[in-house]
Amino acid sequence: MSLYAYDSLLKVKNLRRSLCCFLKVMFPEDGHVGVLGKRLQDTAETLIIGGGCVGVSLAYHLAKAGQKDVVLLEKSELTAGSTWHAAGLTTYYHPGINLKKIHYHSIKLYEQLEAETGQAVGFHQPGSVRIASTPARVDEMKYQMTRTHWHPTPQFLIGPKKVHELFPLLNMDKVLAGLYTPGDGHIDPYSLTMALAAGARMYGAQIYSSAPVTGLSPTLDGRWDVQTPHGTIQANRIVNATGFWARELGQMIGFEHPTIPVHHQYVVTATVPEVKALKKELPVIRDLEGSYYLRQERDGLLFGPYEREEKMVLQDSWVRDGVPPGFGKELFESDLDRIMDHVEMAMEMVPVLKHADIINIVSGPITYTPDLLPMIGPHQGVRNYWTAIGFGYGVIHAGGVGKFLSDWIMSGEPPYDLIECDPNRYGKWTTVPFLCAKARESYGFNNVVGYPKEERFAGRPTSRVSALYDLLKDKCSMGFHAGWEQPHYFYKPGDDVGYRPSFTRTNWFGPVGRECKLVMEKVGVIDLSPFGKFIVKGKDSHKLLDRLFANTMPKVGLTNISHMLTPRGRVYAEVTITQLAPGEFMLITGSGSELHDLRWIEREAADGSYEVDITNITDSIGVLGVAGPNSRKVLQKLTSEDLSDAAFKFLHCKSIQLAGVHLRAIRISYTGELGWELYVDMPKMAEVYQAIMEAGQEEGIDNFGTYAMASLRLEKGFRGWGAEMNCDTNPLEAGLDYFIKLNKPADFIGKKALHEIKAQGLVRKLAYLTLDTDNIDPEGNETIWHEGKVVGNTTSGAYSYSTQQSLAFGYLPIQLATVGQKVEVELLGRKYPATVVQEPLVLTEPTRTRLQKKAKSRP
């Protein structure tokens, strides 16, 4: 880096205050509130609070969809907060699966918005290139390509020659490859928001500026009284889209939303002669090892880094004390020292930066959640309160999120699966120290290599640990599930321990095989405490659940698997239901869908005026799974209850004494082997666990984790919610016909839609695949090919240790989902042969037992 360039950067530090745009339009020092300019509407169907690009996009989409009485309240002026100073990057790319759809819808909207509204948006689409300069990064790009081919987004893995052709100003010494996405680019955030606002007004929405919300009061019928200095509006639903004010608005109704402002800086240069001389605009580049983005800004360059977690800055005082009154279009002081490492890396990669004059440094607040993903959708615990908050990348999310929420509000169900952004993924365990630790980690890890089965460790453990945590934490690799620590797999002497991420089989592969063998041949114990657990009881409990679930309700003492469907017949949830006593039901769901499912149940109970009591017992009840051919023998030592097949049948539940502790036992196992789930008060869980482990020494008892359970369930052909079934799938194509009782008298949600789907016939079907691989296994969301064309995608995958081959579930066109059909599954840039086979590869224990009895009964 030249002395001239370094001096140029230092001079900017003396100009920081002149670079801040300080506009106290809403809350001056005297507390004066601005003039509204028009009469405040009395009522609203949907009232959106917050006039950034996300909130305005929702107003636009709702009004365009035909909803009447759409109202948006902005406390100062549109774009105040994070929108106005954003760098405006737009990209089809996202490492996840579902958010690709959000990005896609955003870009498609932005492409036509100017023509629709007559308002210029300043949208540039020169494409983008993600730079790979390490072998691991090249593997990551191959990994992402197979997760993109079955989406409509164009994306290409390109070599150094093509990278240099697209961006001729790069130093190519370290460039190994690039991920090229045509259609990416950048947009002016202010112009975008104003165009969306123009469209919203054009379709009938009312937008009020200088209209801060001063109070929120829920009404008995589920509506909201929204107080402002100009009067009160009664709304059927409210949407919190307030950016870094989200916590303060949430606190008005008792929520502590886990959002925190982060200082993000980007640098803008004056004209660069080499840039000005180019005949077309440069694509946006993302130097992933340097952890920065860089794009053309007129005839100069704009680049923004993501500092390492030890250097980045959180505005944690706002979490503690609130956002300062009057902060709206204000910036923080820049700090070049904090980003100098990245500046130097950018100058090495793009040498023309060394002699570029810096004309502006923007240091402003952007909002982070602990996992960097926004919080989108209705919130559990209160009726008709929605959130659209926590956007670290609001510009690229705004268009798609506005459409997603509008579609959900208008139809009563999410248009597609986006559970990773569900606001209900967080709970009381999400404390401020956890929030700060995870936000710091997420910002600093922005551009690290994203591996399968990724774990991040900041802020862990939370307060949400089972009674076994201290006993197991040094014996296993823990995974993070909705605040819980749960063993993935266990160590033995001689194992390569610790977290070793990889795109191929890694250090957990051997131990997981050992655990599968344990469960198949002896007996294993697993901590299943993270399951979501609810008690539903009362006069209308059976009636409510019959309305919610497509299966019939189990009789007292019995258990079944049931599914909640959406009105369109999509699978909203899979739940294990046990009737404990007349009218008292225990519902068990996955850890990641605890409050997601509870909100759906509570909403239906409230909307239908059912007389029920719903209690969340997730944290107070621990769960032990005991599975394997020796499980009955071990447990029988500890109880006088007869555990024989005749006395304790499959899918039956009993209250028993085990090792002197009262608990509920259900004969079920998600491994498909002989097993029980034991539901015990959390304070007694360790006592029961230790008694079981001691009693099972002769039978070879040991621990197993969730990786082994996943392999075993796939061998048995068990579907998993969030993979084989979700809000993108219907139960008929997922092969769940057995659990769907279309002839039951109750008019369950989705029943009409399923009749229509059945009458029309399926166009695709879930297929069971074996793969001929080497040192790699599918995990889900890979592309399936046939005769050179994309025909489907996998949903989950694993290695079958019992049959010594890779397995996967995947959706295929109905004509290809037949046993014996040959296809290919793309893994890490290579297409592996796969065959549709009859499921399951390994029969479940109840099926094996039944067949054995049948064989013995034959003459």
Backbone hydrogen bonds, N-H to C=O, Kabsch-Sander energy under -0.5 kcal/mol:
donor,donor_aa,acceptor,acceptor_aa,energy
6,Y,2,S,-2.4
7,D,3,L,-2.9
8,S,4,Y,-2.5
9,L,5,A,-2.0
10,L,6,Y,-2.2
11,K,7,D,-2.3
12,V,8,S,-0.9
13,K,9,L,-0.7
13,K,10,L,-1.1
14,N,10,L,-0.6
14,N,11,K,-1.1
15,L,12,V,-1.8
16,R,13,K,-0.8
18,S,15,L,-0.6
19,L,15,L,-0.8
19,L,16,R,-1.2
20,C,17,R,-1.0
22,F,20,C,-0.8
23,L,21,C,-0.9
24,K,22,F,-0.6
25,V,23,L,-1.8
31,G,28,P,-2.5
44,A,234,Q,-2.1
45,E,69,D,-2.3
46,T,69,D,-1.1
47,L,237,R,-2.3
48,I,46,T,-0.6
48,I,71,V,-3.3
49,I,239,V,-2.9
50,G,48,I,-0.7
50,G,73,L,-2.9
52,G,241,A,-0.6
56,V,52,G,-2.4
57,S,53,C,-1.7
58,L,54,V,-2.0
59,A,55,G,-2.0
60,Y,56,V,-2.4
61,H,57,S,-2.6
62,L,58,L,-2.8
63,A,59,A,-2.3
64,K,60,Y,-2.5
65,A,61,H,-2.0
66,G,63,A,-1.3
67,Q,62,L,-2.2
71,V,46,T,-2.5
71,V,69,D,-0.6
72,L,206,Q,-2.6
73,L,48,I,-2.9
74,E,208,Y,-2.8
79,T,51,G,-2.1
80,A,77,E,-2.0
81,G,328,G,-2.7
82,S,80,A,-0.5
84,W,79,T,-2.1
86,A,83,T,-1.6
90,T,185,G,-2.8
100,K,97,I,-0.7
101,K,98,N,-1.4
102,I,98,N,-0.8
103,H,99,L,-2.3
104,Y,100,K,-2.5
105,H,101,K,-2.5
106,S,102,I,-2.1
107,I,103,H,-2.4
108,K,104,Y,-2.3
109,L,105,H,-1.9
110,Y,106,S,-2.7
111,E,107,I,-2.0
112,Q,108,K,-0.7
112,Q,109,L,-1.1
113,L,109,L,-1.1
114,E,110,Y,-0.6
116,E,112,Q,-1.8
117,T,113,L,-2.6
118,G,114,E,-2.5
120,A,118,G,-0.5
124,H,122,G,-0.6
124,H,186,H,-3.2
127,G,184,D,-2.8
128,S,181,T,-1.1
129,V,284,V,-2.8
130,R,179,L,-2.1
131,I,129,V,-0.6
131,I,286,R,-2.5
132,A,177,A,-2.7
133,S,131,I,-0.6
138,V,134,T,-1.7
139,D,135,P,-2.2
140,E,136,A,-2.1
141,M,137,R,-1.9
142,K,138,V,-2.1
143,Y,139,D,-2.6
144,Q,140,E,-2.4
145,M,141,M,-2.0
146,T,142,K,-1.7
147,R,143,Y,-0.8
148,T,145,M,-1.4
149,H,145,M,-1.9
151,H,148,T,-2.6
156,F,180,Y,-2.8
158,I,156,F,-0.7
158,I,178,G,-3.0
163,V,159,G,-2.2
164,H,160,P,-2.6
165,E,161,K,-1.8
166,L,162,K,-2.1
167,F,163,V,-2.3
170,L,167,F,-1.7
171,N,349,M,-3.0
172,M,170,L,-0.7
174,K,171,N,-0.5
175,V,172,M,-0.6
176,L,132,A,-3.1
177,A,132,A,-1.5
178,G,158,I,-2.3
179,L,130,R,-2.1
180,Y,156,F,-3.3
180,Y,178,G,-0.7
181,T,128,S,-2.5
184,D,181,T,-1.4
185,G,90,T,-2.8
186,H,124,H,-2.0
187,I,88,G,-2.4
188,D,121,V,-1.4
192,L,188,D,-2.6
193,T,189,P,-2.4
194,M,190,Y,-2.4
195,A,191,S,-2.2
196,L,192,L,-2.4
197,A,193,T,-2.5
198,A,194,M,-2.3
199,G,195,A,-2.4
200,A,196,L,-2.7
201,R,197,A,-2.6
202,M,198,A,-2.2
203,Y,199,G,-1.7
204,G,201,R,-1.3
205,A,200,A,-2.8
206,Q,70,V,-2.9
208,Y,72,L,-2.9
209,S,207,I,-0.5
210,S,76,S,-1.5
211,A,74,E,-3.0
214,T,212,P,-0.5
214,T,227,Q,-2.8
215,G,227,Q,-1.2
217,S,225,D,-2.2
219,T,223,R,-2.9
222,G,219,T,-1.9
224,W,235,A,-2.8
225,D,217,S,-3.0
226,V,224,W,-0.7
226,V,233,I,-3.2
227,Q,215,G,-2.7
227,Q,225,D,-0.7
228,T,231,G,-1.7
231,G,228,T,-1.5
233,I,226,V,-2.3
234,Q,42,D,-2.7
235,A,224,W,-2.9
235,A,233,I,-0.6
236,N,44,A,-2.0
237,R,45,E,-0.7
238,I,384,N,-2.2
239,V,47,L,-2.4
240,N,386,W,-3.0
241,A,49,I,-2.5
241,A,239,V,-0.9
245,W,242,T,-2.1
246,A,243,G,-1.9
249,L,245,W,-2.1
250,G,246,A,-2.6
251,Q,247,R,-2.4
252,M,248,E,-0.8
252,M,249,L,-0.9
253,I,250,G,-1.6
254,G,251,Q,-1.0
255,F,250,G,-2.5
259,T,257,H,-2.3
260,I,368,Y,-2.3
262,V,366,I,-3.2
263,H,313,V,-2.7
264,H,262,V,-0.6
264,H,364,G,-2.5
266,Y,362,V,-2.1
267,V,303,F,-2.9
268,V,360,N,-2.9
269,T,301,L,-2.7
270,A,357,D,-3.1
272,V,299,D,-2.7
275,V,272,V,-1.0
276,K,272,V,-2.6
277,A,273,P,-1.9
278,L,275,V,-1.4
284,V,127,G,-2.4
285,I,294,L,-2.9
286,R,129,V,-2.1
287,D,292,Y,-1.5
288,L,131,I,-0.9
288,L,286,R,-1.1
291,S,287,D,-1.2
292,Y,287,D,-1.4
293,Y,304,G,-2.2
294,L,285,I,-2.5
295,R,302,L,-2.8
297,E,300,G,-2.1
300,G,297,E,-2.6
302,L,295,R,-2.9
303,F,267,V,-2.2
304,G,293,Y,-2.0
306,Y,291,S,-2.6
307,E,305,P,-0.5
311,K,308,R,-2.0
312,M,308,R,-2.1
315,Q,261,P,-2.7
316,D,314,L,-1.2
318,W,315,Q,-1.4
319,V,315,Q,-0.6
320,R,316,D,-1.7
321,D,317,S,-3.7
322,G,318,W,-1.4
327,F,324,P,-2.1
329,K,23,L,-0.7
332,F,363,S,-3.3
338,R,335,D,-0.7
339,I,335,D,-0.6
339,I,336,L,-1.0
340,M,336,L,-0.7
340,M,337,D,-0.7
342,H,339,I,-0.6
343,V,339,I,-2.2
344,E,340,M,-2.5
345,M,341,D,-1.6
346,A,342,H,-2.5
347,M,343,V,-2.3
348,E,344,E,-1.7
349,M,345,M,-2.1
350,V,346,A,-3.0
353,L,350,V,-2.4
354,K,351,P,-1.9
355,H,352,V,-0.9
356,A,353,L,-1.5
359,I,268,V,-2.4
359,I,357,D,-0.5
360,N,268,V,-1.6
362,V,266,Y,-2.7
363,S,361,I,-0.5
364,G,264,H,-2.1
366,I,262,V,-2.2
367,T,391,F,-0.8
368,Y,260,I,-2.7
372,L,369,T,-1.0
375,M,389,I,-3.1
376,I,374,P,-0.6
376,I,421,C,-3.3
377,G,387,T,-2.5
379,H,385,Y,-3.0
382,V,379,H,-0.9
385,Y,382,V,-0.7
386,W,238,I,-2.7
386,W,384,N,-0.5
387,T,377,G,-2.6
388,A,240,N,-2.9
389,I,375,M,-1.8
392,G,390,G,-0.9
394,G,391,F,-0.5
397,H,393,Y,-1.5
398,A,394,G,-2.2
399,G,395,V,-0.6
401,V,397,H,-3.0
402,G,398,A,-2.5
403,K,399,G,-1.7
404,F,400,G,-2.7
405,L,401,V,-2.8
406,S,402,G,-2.0
407,D,403,K,-2.8
408,W,404,F,-2.0
409,I,405,L,-3.0
410,M,406,S,-2.5
411,S,407,D,-2.2
412,G,408,W,-2.6
421,C,418,L,-2.0
422,D,419,I,-1.7
425,R,422,D,-1.7
426,Y,423,P,-1.0
430,T,427,G,-1.9
431,T,429,W,-1.8
435,L,431,T,-2.7
436,C,432,V,-2.8
437,A,433,P,-2.4
438,K,434,F,-2.8
439,A,435,L,-2.6
440,R,436,C,-2.2
441,E,437,A,-2.0
442,S,438,K,-3.2
443,Y,439,A,-2.4
444,G,440,R,-2.2
445,F,441,E,-2.0
446,N,443,Y,-1.3
448,V,445,F,-1.6
451,Y,449,V,-0.8
454,E,451,Y,-0.8
460,R,457,F,-1.5
462,T,483,G,-0.6
465,V,463,S,-1.5
469,Y,466,S,-1.6
472,L,468,L,-1.9
473,K,469,Y,-2.5
475,K,472,L,-2.4
476,C,472,L,-0.6
477,S,489,Y,-2.6
478,M,476,C,-0.6
479,G,486,Q,-3.2
481,H,479,G,-0.6
481,H,484,W,-2.2
484,W,481,H,-2.4
486,Q,479,G,-2.5
486,Q,484,W,-0.5
488,H,477,S,-3.4
489,Y,477,S,-1.0
491,Y,475,K,-3.0
495,D,492,K,-2.5
497,V,495,D,-1.0
500,R,498,G,-0.7
505,R,775,N,-2.4
509,F,506,T,-2.1
512,V,508,W,-2.3
513,G,509,F,-1.6
514,R,510,G,-2.0
515,E,511,P,-1.9
516,C,512,V,-2.3
517,K,513,G,-2.1
518,L,514,R,-1.8
519,V,515,E,-2.1
520,M,516,C,-2.3
521,E,517,K,-2.1
522,K,518,L,-3.0
524,G,627,A,-3.2
525,V,702,D,-1.8
526,I,625,G,-2.4
528,L,526,I,-0.7
528,L,623,V,-2.5
529,S,623,V,-0.5
531,F,528,L,-1.9
532,G,589,T,-2.2
534,F,587,L,-2.4
535,I,615,T,-2.6
536,V,585,F,-2.6
537,K,613,D,-2.1
538,G,583,G,-0.9
540,D,611,E,-2.4
541,S,538,G,-1.6
544,L,540,D,-2.9
545,L,541,S,-2.5
546,D,542,H,-2.3
547,R,543,K,-1.3
548,L,544,L,-2.0
549,F,545,L,-2.6
550,A,563,H,-2.2
557,G,579,Q,-3.4
558,L,555,K,-2.2
559,T,651,L,-2.4
560,N,577,I,-2.2
562,S,560,N,-0.5
562,S,575,V,-3.0
564,M,573,A,-1.9
565,L,548,L,-0.7
566,T,570,R,-2.2
569,G,566,T,-2.3
571,V,726,N,-1.4
571,V,729,T,-2.0
572,Y,564,M,-2.2
572,Y,570,R,-0.9
573,A,564,M,-1.7
575,V,562,S,-3.1
576,T,588,I,-2.7
577,I,560,N,-2.7
577,I,575,V,-0.6
578,T,586,M,-2.3
579,Q,555,K,-0.6
579,Q,558,L,-1.6
580,L,578,T,-0.9
580,L,584,E,-1.8
581,A,584,E,-1.3
584,E,581,A,-2.9
585,F,536,V,-2.9
585,F,583,G,-0.5
586,M,578,T,-3.0
587,L,534,F,-2.8
587,L,585,F,-0.5
588,I,576,T,-2.5
589,T,532,G,-2.5
593,S,590,G,-1.2
594,E,591,S,-1.0
597,D,593,S,-2.7
598,L,594,E,-2.1
599,R,595,L,-2.3
600,W,596,H,-1.2
601,I,597,D,-2.2
602,E,598,L,-2.9
603,R,599,R,-2.5
604,E,600,W,-1.9
605,A,601,I,-2.3
606,A,602,E,-2.4
607,D,603,R,-3.1
608,G,604,E,-2.2
609,S,606,A,-1.0
610,Y,605,A,-2.2
612,V,610,Y,-1.3
613,D,537,K,-3.4
615,T,535,I,-2.5
615,T,613,D,-0.5
617,I,533,K,-2.3
617,I,615,T,-0.7
618,T,533,K,-0.7
621,I,617,I,-1.3
622,G,680,V,-2.9
624,L,678,L,-2.0
625,G,526,I,-3.0
626,V,624,L,-0.5
626,V,676,W,-2.7
627,A,524,G,-2.4
628,G,674,L,-3.0
630,N,522,K,-2.6
631,S,628,G,-2.1
634,V,630,N,-2.0
635,L,631,S,-2.4
636,Q,632,R,-2.6
637,K,633,K,-0.8
637,K,634,V,-0.8
638,L,635,L,-1.7
639,T,636,Q,-0.8
643,L,641,E,-0.6
648,F,644,S,-3.1
651,L,667,R,-2.8
652,H,649,K,-1.4
653,C,557,G,-2.8
654,K,665,A,-2.4
656,I,654,K,-0.6
656,I,663,L,-2.7
658,L,656,I,-0.5
658,L,661,V,-2.7
659,A,638,L,-2.7
661,V,658,L,-1.8
663,L,656,I,-2.5
664,R,679,Y,-2.3
665,A,654,K,-3.0
666,I,677,E,-2.5
667,R,652,H,-2.5
668,I,666,I,-1.5
672,G,669,S,-1.6
676,W,626,V,-2.3
677,E,666,I,-2.7
678,L,624,L,-2.9
679,Y,664,R,-3.3
679,Y,677,E,-0.6
680,V,622,G,-2.4
680,V,678,L,-0.7
682,M,620,S,-2.6
684,K,681,D,-2.0
685,M,681,D,-0.6
685,M,682,M,-1.3
686,A,682,M,-0.5
688,V,684,K,-2.0
689,Y,685,M,-2.8
690,Q,686,A,-2.6
691,A,687,E,-1.8
692,I,688,V,-2.3
693,M,689,Y,-2.6
694,E,690,Q,-2.1
695,A,691,A,-2.4
696,G,692,I,-1.6
697,Q,694,E,-1.1
700,G,697,Q,-1.3
701,I,696,G,-2.2
702,D,523,V,-1.1
704,F,525,V,-2.2
706,T,487,P,-2.1
707,Y,488,H,-1.8
708,A,488,H,-0.6
709,M,705,G,-1.7
710,A,706,T,-2.2
711,S,707,Y,-1.8
712,L,708,A,-2.7
713,R,709,M,-2.6
714,L,710,A,-1.6
715,E,711,S,-2.0
716,K,712,L,-1.4
717,G,714,L,-1.2
718,F,713,R,-2.7
722,G,725,M,-3.4
723,A,720,G,-1.6
724,E,720,G,-1.4
725,M,720,G,-1.3
729,T,726,N,-1.8
734,A,730,N,-1.4
735,G,732,L,-1.1
736,L,731,P,-3.1
739,F,736,L,-1.8
740,I,736,L,-0.5
740,I,737,D,-1.4
741,K,550,A,-2.4
741,K,739,F,-0.7
742,L,740,I,-1.1
744,K,741,K,-1.6
748,F,746,A,-1.6
749,I,547,R,-2.4
751,K,748,F,-2.1
754,L,750,G,-2.3
755,H,751,K,-2.0
756,E,752,K,-1.8
757,I,753,A,-2.6
758,K,754,L,-2.8
759,A,755,H,-2.1
760,Q,756,E,-2.2
761,G,757,I,-1.7
765,K,812,L,-2.5
766,L,733,E,-2.5
767,A,810,G,-3.6
769,L,767,A,-0.5
769,L,808,A,-3.3
770,T,835,T,-2.1
771,L,806,S,-2.3
772,D,833,P,-2.5
773,T,771,L,-1.0
781,N,794,T,-1.9
783,T,146,T,-0.6
784,I,792,G,-2.6
785,W,824,E,-3.3
786,H,789,K,-2.5
789,K,786,H,-1.5
791,V,784,I,-2.9
792,G,784,I,-1.3
793,N,811,Y,-1.0
794,T,782,E,-2.4
795,T,796,S,-0.5
795,T,809,F,-2.8
796,S,809,F,-0.9
797,G,779,E,-0.6
798,A,807,L,-1.9
800,S,805,Q,-3.4
801,Y,799,Y,-0.9
804,Q,800,S,-1.3
805,Q,800,S,-1.3
806,S,771,L,-1.0
807,L,798,A,-3.1
808,A,769,L,-2.0
809,F,796,S,-2.2
810,G,767,A,-2.1
811,Y,793,N,-2.4
812,L,765,K,-2.2
814,I,763,V,-1.9
816,L,813,P,-2.3
817,A,813,P,-0.9
817,A,814,I,-0.5
820,G,836,V,-3.5
821,Q,818,T,-2.2
823,V,834,A,-2.6
824,E,785,W,-2.4
825,V,832,Y,-2.5
826,E,783,T,-2.6
827,L,825,V,-0.5
827,L,830,R,-3.2
829,G,142,K,-0.5
830,R,827,L,-1.6
832,Y,825,V,-2.9
832,Y,830,R,-0.6
834,A,823,V,-2.6
835,T,770,T,-2.2
836,V,821,Q,-2.5
837,V,768,Y,-3.1
841,L,715,E,-1.2
842,V,715,E,-2.0
845,E,672,G,-3.5
848,R,844,T,-2.7
849,T,845,E,-2.8
850,R,846,P,-2.3
851,L,847,T,-2.5
852,Q,848,R,-2.4
853,K,849,T,-2.4
854,K,850,R,-2.3
855,A,851,L,-2.3
856,K,852,Q,-2.1
857,S,853,K,-1.6
858,R,854,K,-0.6
858,R,855,A,-0.7
